[in-house]
């Protein structure tokens, strides 16, 4: 339940008093012979107080609504156009209602019915008077709400700057994970063994390894890459794993051409595959079963769970890094599921790339 807006009402009262004092001073300067008390108690001052109160209160809520509707700092111009456009209509509406109330339009008097009273009231209104009050309202709004808009504008600039810093930091951490020296060390060991045992496989292994590092260098600075490119790269990485672990790992990757549309974070699929290998036992007796598939707008990496007893201190950093990077680019969360014998991670597939 929302609390009654006492603070907004107090601010509106103070604003209307300040504006009224200004008009009292102006009236006194123009009519020096008129007693000050007569000016203060004049019906127009009551009318001015009501104008000031309701206009300040309504414009306060309008400014907050516009600021929330257009939160980005680049929308500052659009924000001003919408605010002053609605302010024009709002000022006329408030002035009309106050004038109608003070004229007794809503109070039955004599033999006149409401339609007669309304026609009489309309005939008394002057377009120039409404236009003049609208200009005054705009000027006062610039004084009272200009600072509010400017502060929100600077706050969003700072927020965008912080997000940019977080993205740079996340990309740097991701790059360190992608170029894991342990992966390179293990790959070179496997390559060394294959050179003696099977030169043909060693040649294929070297080709796939070079493709992997070429892909890393080409895509490390991108925010998103096409799912098709990431899958093509990951197949080279999976080939290395197949040569390294042979029958100890069973890979199930079936994504059709029609399912390869969309974009994901660069090297995020490779990082998930690397985590599976890093944290699970792989052996001929207990093969690691790795499945990669698409379901709706998510790309899933799923494996049977057979955790290693000893994990390194960096456990969970890679997955956390992916979550942080996705949070900067998409409202869709990274899906994580773990049971006694299954672990799965779902990466959101973004429909189109971002600048």
C-alpha positions, 0 to 999 in steps of 0.5 A: 500500500502506498503511503500518502504523499505528504512530502509532495503536498508540503512541497506543492504548498511551499511552491505555491506560497513562494509564487504567490509572494512574488505576485503580491510584491509585484502587485504592491509595486504596481498599486502602492496606494492599496494596503498590503492586506487587501492585496493578500486577501484579494480573491485572485491571490486565493486563485493563485495559491490554488493554481500554484499548489495543483500545478506544482503537484501535478508537474512533480508527478509528470516529471517523475513519469517522464524521467522513468519513461525515458531513462537513457541520457540520450533521450534528454531532448525527447524527455523535454518535448514530452514533458512540456507538451503534456505540461501545456494540456495539464496547465489548461486542465488545472486552470480550467478546473480551479476557475470552474470551482471558484466560479461556482459552476458545480454549486447549484444556484437559483433557477439556472441548471448546470448547462446554463451555468457552464455556458455562462462560465465558458463565455467568461474565459479568455484564451489569452489568459490561459496562454499567459498562465501556460507560459508562466507555468513553463517558466516556473517548471524550468526553475523547479524541475530543470534541476531534477531533470539535469540531475537524473541526466547526470545520474544516468550518464554515470550509470552508463559509464559504470556499465561500460567499465563493468563490460570492459572488466568482464571482457578482460576476465573472459579473455583470461579464461579463454586463453587458459594456459592449462588448456594450451599445456594439455593440448601441446602434450596431446599433440606431442604424443600424436606426432609419434603415434599418429602423424595424420591425427597430429596434423588435424589436431594442429589445424583445429588448435590454430583455428581455435586461437585464430577465432579467439583473436578475431572475436575477443573484442566483440559483444556478440557473435552469430550462433552459427560461427560459435558452433563452427568454432566449438566443433573444432574445439570438440575435435581436440577433446575427442582426440585427447580423450577418445572414447572417454568422452561422448559428444552429442551435437545436433543443431540443424541449419534452421536452428543456428540463427541468432547471437550469443556471447563470443566463446561462451559455448567453448567456456562451458565445454571447458568447464565440463571437462575441467570439473568432471571425471573422464575415463573409458569406464565412466565416459563423460556424455556431453550434449549440446542442443537448442530449445526455444531461445536457449542453447543448452550444454548438458552433461552427466555429473561425475564431479572430481573430488578435488577442484581448483580454487577458480571453480565457478568463475567462468560461469559467473563471468558469463552471467555478468556479461549476459546481464549487460546485454540481455534481460534473459537470465542464464539458465542453470540446473543441477541434480544428483546426476545431471548438470545443464546450463542454458545460454540465451540466444539473442535475436539480433546483434547490438552495437 
